[in-house]
Amino acid sequence: MGRGTKGTTARDSMSEMTISMIRSRPVASAAVAIAAVGAAAILGAWFFQYVLGLKPCPLCLEQRYPYYFAIPLAVMVLLGDEVGASRKVLLAALVAIALGMLWNAGLGVYHAGVEWKWWPGPQECSGALDDLGSASSLLEKLKSVNVVRCDEAAWRFLGLSLAGYNAVISLVLAAIAVLGAVREWRGRAG
């Protein structure tokens, strides 16, 4: 049975082009994947916060910082690859992304452990208080304060909280960065 549709041929051609790019330009491929997956993760966090109304705790907010670092750096790596930047600089950037994402995976595991009550969380996880105003209105303000705790998972899917998913995504991004750097190193050394 042959390939009878144009869609199948076009899809196969795209797959071959993608595989060819991954092999010939591992730094660019890793940078694209890191930027895309990282952006999807941050957009997902913002969706849970702003659309679904799940307020992040201090640990949740801290876990976003490595994405704010890795996404722009991955875009700069891609641009650097396009303009012929030093391979050593591009490899160093991928290693920096990998280290940041490994740190973030550890933070995600720590946060998930706090949620499962395996160990205590930081003291500041009692939530930020807004301006409480005068003493006379203090009691009313305190009644309306929504405390976001680090030791309570706001959402779980398949047994993992958002902190758990962050750990998994961060490990994947670290692996992509390392794989891109290793393939580039081997390709240039050979």
PLY file of the C-alpha trace (Angstrom):
ply
format ascii 1.0
element vertex 190
property float x
property float y
property float z
element edge 189
property int vertex1
property int vertex2
end_header
0.00 0.00 0.00
1.62 3.28 -1.11
1.38 6.81 0.05
-1.71 8.02 -1.67
-2.20 11.46 -0.12
-0.31 14.70 -0.29
-0.76 15.17 3.47
1.21 12.05 4.29
4.03 13.04 1.93
4.16 16.57 3.33
4.16 15.21 6.89
6.96 12.79 6.06
8.93 15.58 4.42
8.50 17.78 7.54
9.62 14.90 9.77
12.72 14.36 7.62
13.50 18.10 7.73
13.10 18.16 11.50
15.35 15.14 12.00
17.88 16.65 9.61
17.90 19.94 11.56
18.31 18.16 14.89
21.32 16.28 13.53
22.95 19.17 11.71
22.17 21.99 14.19
21.87 20.51 17.69
22.37 23.87 19.43
19.57 25.51 17.47
17.30 22.51 17.94
17.87 22.48 21.70
17.29 26.24 21.88
14.00 26.00 19.99
12.78 23.15 22.19
13.79 24.89 25.42
12.16 28.18 24.41
8.95 26.46 23.24
8.53 24.06 26.19
9.61 26.72 28.69
7.14 29.23 27.26
4.36 26.63 27.38
5.18 25.92 31.05
5.10 29.61 32.01
1.93 30.20 30.01
0.41 27.23 31.82
1.38 28.68 35.20
-0.15 32.04 34.23
-3.29 30.25 33.01
-3.71 28.52 36.38
-3.10 31.83 38.16
-5.04 34.35 36.09
-7.74 32.25 34.41
-8.43 29.55 36.98
-7.70 31.77 39.97
-5.14 29.50 41.67
-2.88 31.96 43.47
0.78 30.91 43.61
2.61 30.54 46.90
6.13 31.97 47.39
7.75 28.68 46.32
5.60 28.60 43.18
6.76 32.09 42.26
10.40 31.17 42.93
10.09 28.22 40.55
9.24 30.61 37.71
12.57 32.48 37.83
14.60 29.81 35.99
12.07 29.95 33.13
12.41 33.74 33.00
16.15 33.12 32.63
16.11 30.08 30.31
13.57 31.24 27.73
15.31 34.49 26.72
18.71 32.80 26.91
17.48 30.01 24.61
16.22 32.63 22.14
19.63 34.35 22.29
21.33 30.97 21.67
19.13 30.45 18.63
19.94 33.92 17.32
23.63 33.36 18.08
23.56 30.11 16.13
21.93 31.95 13.20
24.63 34.65 13.07
27.61 32.34 13.65
28.43 33.14 17.27
31.23 31.33 19.06
30.38 27.66 19.62
31.96 27.84 23.07
29.65 30.69 24.07
26.60 28.84 22.77
27.64 25.65 24.57
28.23 27.61 27.78
24.73 29.09 27.47
23.22 25.62 27.08
25.16 24.45 30.15
23.87 27.48 32.10
20.32 26.61 31.07
20.86 22.98 32.11
22.21 24.01 35.52
19.34 26.45 36.09
16.77 23.84 35.17
18.42 21.20 37.36
18.29 23.64 40.27
14.63 24.30 39.45
13.87 20.57 39.32
15.36 20.28 42.80
13.21 23.17 43.97
10.15 21.50 42.45
10.93 18.24 44.26
11.46 20.18 47.50
8.12 21.97 47.05
6.30 18.73 46.22
7.80 17.18 49.36
6.50 20.12 51.40
3.06 19.55 49.88
3.19 15.85 50.78
4.33 16.82 54.34
7.61 14.90 53.93
9.54 17.89 55.34
8.70 21.38 56.58
8.47 24.31 54.20
9.82 27.82 54.61
8.21 30.20 57.11
7.19 32.74 54.46
4.68 30.32 52.97
1.92 31.87 55.01
1.12 34.24 52.16
1.75 37.92 51.63
-0.42 40.39 53.48
-1.67 43.46 51.68
-1.96 46.87 53.34
-4.20 46.24 56.33
-5.17 49.90 56.84
-6.20 51.30 60.20
-6.55 49.35 63.42
-10.33 49.67 63.32
-10.57 47.92 59.97
-7.91 45.32 60.79
-10.40 42.61 61.82
-12.43 43.02 58.61
-9.29 42.96 56.48
-8.01 39.82 58.20
-11.29 38.05 57.42
-10.80 38.71 53.72
-7.10 37.72 53.51
-6.59 34.65 51.32
-3.50 32.86 52.64
-1.66 30.82 49.99
0.19 28.01 51.70
3.20 26.18 50.27
2.26 22.96 52.03
-1.12 22.56 50.34
-1.30 21.59 46.67
-3.92 23.75 44.96
-4.30 21.27 42.09
-3.25 17.70 41.29
-3.49 15.59 38.16
-2.44 11.93 38.11
-1.10 12.39 41.64
1.29 15.21 40.75
0.87 18.81 41.82
2.04 21.78 39.77
5.33 21.63 41.71
5.72 18.00 40.66
5.03 18.82 37.03
7.52 21.67 37.27
10.17 19.21 38.47
9.48 16.89 35.52
9.45 19.73 32.96
12.63 21.23 34.40
14.40 17.86 34.19
13.30 17.48 30.56
14.57 20.98 29.71
17.89 20.27 31.46
18.21 17.02 29.48
17.46 18.83 26.21
20.12 21.45 26.97
22.72 18.79 27.89
21.85 16.67 24.85
22.15 19.69 22.53
25.52 20.64 24.05
26.87 17.07 23.90
25.77 16.56 20.28
27.30 19.89 19.30
30.53 19.06 21.11
30.78 15.64 19.48
29.91 17.03 16.06
32.60 19.69 16.26
35.22 17.41 17.80
34.76 14.68 15.17
0 1
1 2
2 3
3 4
4 5
5 6
6 7
7 8
8 9
9 10
10 11
11 12
12 13
13 14
14 15
15 16
16 17
17 18
18 19
19 20
20 21
21 22
22 23
23 24
24 25
25 26
26 27
27 28
28 29
29 30
30 31
31 32
32 33
33 34
34 35
35 36
36 37
37 38
38 39
39 40
40 41
41 42
42 43
43 44
44 45
45 46
46 47
47 48
48 49
49 50
50 51
51 52
52 53
53 54
54 55
55 56
56 57
57 58
58 59
59 60
60 61
61 62
62 63
63 64
64 65
65 66
66 67
67 68
68 69
69 70
70 71
71 72
72 73
73 74
74 75
75 76
76 77
77 78
78 79
79 80
80 81
81 82
82 83
83 84
84 85
85 86
86 87
87 88
88 89
89 90
90 91
91 92
92 93
93 94
94 95
95 96
96 97
97 98
98 99
99 100
100 101
101 102
102 103
103 104
104 105
105 106
106 107
107 108
108 109
109 110
110 111
111 112
112 113
113 114
114 115
115 116
116 117
117 118
118 119
119 120
120 121
121 122
122 123
123 124
124 125
125 126
126 127
127 128
128 129
129 130
130 131
131 132
132 133
133 134
134 135
135 136
136 137
137 138
138 139
139 140
140 141
141 142
142 143
143 144
144 145
145 146
146 147
147 148
148 149
149 150
150 151
151 152
152 153
153 154
154 155
155 156
156 157
157 158
158 159
159 160
160 161
161 162
162 163
163 164
164 165
165 166
166 167
167 168
168 169
169 170
170 171
171 172
172 173
173 174
174 175
175 176
176 177
177 178
178 179
179 180
180 181
181 182
182 183
183 184
184 185
185 186
186 187
187 188
188 189
